[in-house]
Amino acid sequence: MAIDHSEDVGEQVGEHVEEAARKARPWMDRIARTGYVAKGTVYATVGILAGQVAPGSAAGPPARAAPSTASARSPLAGRCSSS
C-alpha cells in the first residue's frame, strides 16, 4: 500500500511560497512606490503643459493657412474634388 504524501508536499510548497513572499515584500513595496511617483510625475507634467496651452486657446480657432503653391502645381490638383 502506497503512502499519500500529497498533503505534506502541498504544505511544504505553501510554506516556501509564503517565505519567498515575505522576502520579496520590501522590494515589491519600493517598486510600487516608484511606480506611483512616476505616475504622479506624468500627471503633473501633463497638467502643467495643459495649463500652459489653455490660455492660448481662448482666442478661438487658428486661421486657415493659404494653400501652398506646391499643391496647386500638382498633376492631380485638378482631378481631385472635395465634394
C-alpha positions in Angstrom: 0.0 0.0 0.0 1.4 3.4 -1.0 1.5 6.3 1.4 -0.1 9.5 0.2 2.3 12.4 0.8 0.4 15.0 -1.3 -0.7 17.0 1.8 2.8 17.2 3.1 4.1 18.3 -0.3 1.4 20.9 -0.6 2.1 22.3 2.9 5.9 22.5 2.1 5.2 24.3 -1.2 2.8 26.7 0.7 5.5 27.4 3.3 8.1 28.1 0.6 5.8 30.4 -1.2 5.0 32.4 1.9 8.7 32.6 2.8 9.5 33.9 -0.7 6.7 36.4 -0.5 8.0 37.7 2.9 11.5 38.1 1.5 10.2 39.9 -1.7 7.8 42.2 0.2 10.2 45.1 0.9 11.4 45.2 -2.7 7.9 45.0 -4.1 6.9 47.9 -1.9 9.8 50.0 -3.2 8.9 49.1 -6.8 5.3 50.0 -6.2 6.2 53.4 -4.6 8.5 54.1 -7.6 5.6 53.4 -9.9 3.3 55.7 -8.0 5.9 58.5 -8.1 6.4 58.0 -11.9 2.6 58.1 -12.5 2.3 61.3 -10.4 5.1 62.9 -12.3 3.4 62.1 -15.6 0.1 63.5 -14.4 1.8 66.7 -13.1 3.7 67.2 -16.4 0.6 66.8 -18.5 -1.3 69.2 -16.2 1.4 71.8 -16.4 1.6 71.5 -20.2 -2.2 71.7 -20.5 -2.2 74.8 -18.3 0.3 76.5 -20.5 -1.6 75.7 -23.7 -5.0 76.6 -22.3 -4.6 80.4 -22.2 -3.7 80.5 -25.9 -6.8 78.6 -27.0 -9.2 81.3 -25.6 -8.6 83.4 -28.8 -10.5 81.0 -30.9 -9.6 78.5 -33.6 -6.4 79.3 -35.7 -6.9 81.0 -39.0 -6.7 78.7 -42.1 -3.5 78.9 -44.0 -3.4 79.7 -47.7 -3.0 76.7 -49.9 0.6 76.2 -50.9 1.7 76.7 -54.4 3.2 73.2 -54.5 -0.2 71.6 -54.3 -1.6 73.9 -57.0 1.2 72.7 -59.3 0.5 69.0 -58.6 -0.6 66.9 -61.6 -3.6 65.7 -59.6 -4.7 69.1 -58.4 -7.5 69.5 -60.9 -8.6 65.8 -60.7 -9.4 65.6 -57.0 -12.6 67.1 -55.8 -13.6 67.6 -52.2 -17.4 67.2 -52.9 
